[in-house]
Amino acid sequence: MNPAGPSQTGLPAVPQLGRKRRPGESVIKAVLFGSAMISTAITFGIIAALIRPVIDFFAEVPFGDFFATEGRFAVLPLVAATLMVTVIALLVAVPLGLGAAMYLSEYASKRARKYLKPTVELLAGVPSVVYGFFALTFVTPHLLQGLLSIDVGFTNMLAAGLVLGVMIIPTIASLAEDSFSAVPQAMRQGSFAMGANRMQTTLRVVVPAAISGVAAAVVLGMSRAIGETMIVALAAGAQKRLTADPREGAQTMTGFMAQTAGGENPVGSLDYNNLFAVGLLLFLLTLTLNVISISIVRRFRQAY
């Protein structure tokens, strides 16, 4: 039967129009697929580059000497210092970042948002080495030792964590503000209609609705803080030390890698391979955070 012919009811049948593929659609699809595959290949390439030196390292150094609290190859002091600095940074960045995101999304006028959002995001463009020297020359001597009268050394984890928190504020603020702005306006209007004020609407409606984006922003900021090098290399110190006092200096994982990769260790030496072992551990920590972030986003994601 002809699809375009008359139907059994006597009315002309509607022609069946097939979907025509545009000439460049296959090319675009191939380019996008290639981009995804390149990203995956780079990830596996990084792992492959780390594996061989790590195998050579653990062929000479037992796991117990590596996952120890003290010793030449002990990594736990580096991990503890990294986590300490990251926690301090999050204590600074999460309240300020989410507060800035709430203001930009719920309170700021269009004119204010036009100038304030680029200003906040401008912090992300400042080189990390500048932040490091800012921690050394201003935060430690003038803010901590001077204004707050805190007994800290020239290098300390507290100053490194504070400045690191300032650096990741734009990451958390920008992503969280996008999540808040994505919440439908009808949900806000419904809250106002029930008698809630703007603050109640923000905290009880907008934030819970955007919790998946907020969680992703915080985890991404945490990953950014763990992987930062220059701030902690300059401000946290270069001494491998296991301490719970943030006023003291201690070397982080990235600070250790920056020092070890300075060119003094020959390729293939034990210290050189130790650099790759610490790097692989740092990679696994960051990967774990990303997996946690994806699981959180999938669990709390809501569609509107």
C-alpha positions in Angstrom: 0.0 0.0 0.0 1.3 3.4 -0.9 1.9 5.4 2.4 0.9 8.6 0.6 -2.3 7.2 -0.9 -5.8 7.5 0.5 -6.5 5.8 3.8 -9.4 3.5 4.6 -11.4 6.4 6.0 -11.4 8.2 2.7 -9.1 10.9 3.9 -5.7 11.4 2.3 -2.9 9.7 4.3 -0.1 11.8 5.8 3.2 11.2 4.1 5.8 9.4 6.2 8.7 11.8 6.3 12.0 10.1 7.2 14.6 11.9 9.2 17.3 13.2 6.9 20.9 13.2 8.2 22.8 16.3 7.6 26.0 16.0 5.7 28.2 17.2 8.5 26.5 15.3 11.3 28.6 12.2 10.9 31.8 14.3 11.0 30.7 16.1 14.1 29.8 12.8 15.8 33.2 11.4 14.9 35.0 14.4 16.2 33.1 14.3 19.5 33.7 10.6 19.9 37.4 11.1 19.1 37.6 13.8 21.8 36.1 11.5 24.4 38.5 8.7 23.4 41.5 11.0 23.6 40.6 12.1 27.1 40.3 8.4 28.1 43.6 7.6 26.4 45.4 10.4 28.2 44.1 9.1 31.6 45.4 5.6 30.8 48.6 7.1 29.5 49.2 8.9 32.8 48.7 5.6 34.7 51.0 3.7 32.3 53.7 6.4 32.8 53.5 6.0 36.5 53.3 2.2 36.8 56.9 1.2 35.7 58.8 3.5 38.1 56.5 2.5 40.9 57.1 -1.2 40.2 60.9 -0.5 40.3 60.5 1.4 43.5 58.6 -1.2 45.4 61.0 -3.9 44.2 63.6 -2.2 46.5 61.4 -0.6 49.2 58.8 -2.6 51.2 55.3 -1.4 51.4 55.7 -1.0 55.2 58.5 1.5 54.7 56.4 3.5 52.3 53.2 3.5 54.3 55.0 4.5 57.5 54.9 7.5 59.8 58.7 8.2 59.7 61.6 7.3 57.6 63.3 8.3 54.3 60.4 7.0 52.2 57.5 7.4 54.6 54.4 8.9 52.8 51.9 9.2 55.7 53.4 12.5 56.9 52.9 13.9 53.4 49.4 12.6 53.3 48.5 14.0 56.7 49.9 17.4 55.8 48.0 17.4 52.5 44.8 16.6 54.3 45.4 19.2 57.0 46.0 22.0 54.4 43.0 20.8 52.4 40.6 20.9 55.4 41.7 24.4 56.3 41.2 25.5 52.7 37.7 24.0 52.7 36.8 25.7 56.0 37.6 29.0 54.3 36.3 28.3 50.8 33.0 26.5 51.4 31.3 29.2 53.5 32.6 32.1 51.5 32.0 30.3 48.1 28.5 29.2 48.9 27.7 32.6 50.4 28.9 34.4 47.3 26.9 32.0 45.2 23.7 32.6 47.2 24.1 36.3 47.0 24.8 36.3 43.2 21.9 34.0 42.5 19.2 35.1 44.9 20.0 38.7 46.1 22.2 40.6 43.7 20.6 42.8 41.1 21.5 42.3 37.4 23.9 45.3 37.6 25.6 44.0 40.7 25.9 40.5 39.3 27.4 41.9 36.1 30.4 43.3 38.0 30.7 41.0 41.0 30.7 37.6 39.3 33.7 38.4 37.0 35.5 39.9 40.0 35.1 36.6 42.0 36.1 34.5 39.0 39.2 36.8 38.5 40.7 35.1 41.6 41.0 31.9 39.6 43.2 33.7 37.1 45.9 34.7 39.6 49.0 32.5 39.3 49.4 30.1 42.2 53.0 31.3 42.8 51.6 34.8 43.5 49.3 33.2 46.2 52.3 31.5 47.6 54.3 34.7 48.0 51.2 36.4 49.3 51.1 33.8 52.1 54.8 34.3 52.9 54.9 38.1 52.8 51.5 39.1 54.1 49.4 36.4 55.7 52.1 34.9 58.0 53.8 38.1 59.2 51.0 40.6 59.1 47.8 38.6 59.6 48.8 35.6 61.7 51.8 36.9 63.7 50.8 40.6 63.7 47.0 41.1 63.8 46.0 37.8 65.3 49.2 37.3 67.4 49.4 33.6 66.6 52.7 31.9 67.2 53.5 30.4 63.8 56.7 29.8 62.0 57.9 31.4 58.8 56.3 28.5 56.9 53.2 26.8 58.3 50.2 24.9 57.2 47.7 27.4 58.5 48.8 30.2 56.2 49.0 27.8 53.3 45.5 26.5 54.0 44.0 30.0 54.3 45.5 31.2 51.0 44.6 27.9 49.3 41.0 28.4 50.5 41.0 31.9 48.9 42.2 30.4 45.6 39.5 27.8 45.3 36.6 30.2 46.2 35.9 30.9 42.6 35.6 27.2 41.7 33.0 26.6 44.4 31.2 29.9 44.0 30.9 29.6 40.2 29.6 26.0 40.1 27.3 26.5 43.0 25.9 29.7 41.5 25.1 27.9 38.3 23.3 25.2 40.3 21.3 27.7 42.2 20.3 29.6 39.0 19.2 26.3 37.4 16.5 25.8 40.1 13.1 26.7 38.4 11.7 30.1 39.4 8.3 28.4 40.0 9.7 26.8 43.1 10.7 30.2 44.5 7.4 31.7 43.7 5.6 28.8 45.4 7.7 29.3 48.5 6.9 33.0 48.5 3.2 32.2 48.1 3.3 30.1 51.2 4.6 33.1 53.2 8.3 32.3 53.3 10.8 35.2 53.1 13.8 35.3 50.8 16.2 33.8 53.3 13.9 30.9 54.1 13.3 30.3 50.4 17.0 30.2 49.7 17.9 27.8 52.6 14.9 25.5 52.5 14.0 25.5 48.8 16.9 26.6 46.6 19.8 24.9 48.4 18.1 21.5 48.8 17.0 21.5 45.2 20.6 22.3 44.0 22.3 20.0 46.5 23.8 17.8 43.8 25.5 20.7 42.1 26.7 22.1 45.5 28.2 18.7 46.4 30.0 18.5 43.1 31.3 22.1 43.5 32.7 21.3 47.0 34.3 18.0 45.8 35.8 19.7 42.8 37.2 22.4 45.0 38.7 19.8 47.3 40.3 18.0 44.3 41.7 21.4 43.2 43.2 22.0 46.7 44.8 18.6 47.0 46.5 19.0 43.6 47.8 22.5 44.2 51.6 22.7 44.2 53.2 26.2 44.4 51.2 27.6 47.4 52.0 24.6 49.6 55.6 24.3 48.3 56.3 28.0 49.3 54.1 28.5 52.4 53.7 25.1 54.1 57.3 24.1 54.3 59.7 21.5 53.0 60.2 19.4 56.1 58.5 16.0 56.2 56.8 16.0 59.6 53.8 14.2 61.1 52.0 16.8 63.2 48.4 17.8 64.0 49.3 21.4 64.8 48.6 23.6 61.7 50.9 26.3 63.1 53.9 24.2 62.3 55.4 23.7 58.9 55.1 20.4 57.1 55.6 19.1 53.6 52.6 18.0 51.5 52.6 15.5 48.7 52.7 18.0 45.9 55.4 20.0 47.8 57.5 16.8 48.0 57.0 16.2 44.3 58.1 19.7 43.4 61.2 19.4 45.5 62.1 15.9 44.3 61.6 16.8 40.6 64.1 19.7 40.9 66.7 17.8 38.8 69.0 16.6 41.6 67.9 13.0 41.4 69.1 10.9 38.4 66.5 9.2 36.3 66.0 5.6 37.5 67.4 6.3 41.0 65.4 5.2 44.1 64.5 8.8 45.0 63.4 9.4 41.4 61.1 6.4 41.5 59.8 7.5 44.9 58.5 10.6 43.1 56.3 8.4 40.9 55.1 6.4 43.9 53.9 9.5 45.6 52.4 10.8 42.4 50.5 7.6 41.8 49.1 7.8 45.4 48.0 11.4 44.8 46.4 10.3 41.5 44.4 7.6 43.3 43.3 10.0 46.0 42.0 12.5 43.4 40.4 9.7 41.4 38.6 8.5 44.6 37.3 12.0 45.2 36.0 12.2 41.7 34.2 8.9 42.0 32.6 10.0 45.2 31.5 13.2 43.6 29.9 11.4 40.7 28.0 9.0 43.1 26.8 12.0 45.2 25.6 13.8 42.1 23.8 10.8 40.8 22.2 10.1 44.1 20.8 13.6 44.8 20.3 14.8 41.2 16.7 16.0 40.6 15.2 16.8 37.2 12.8 19.7 36.7 
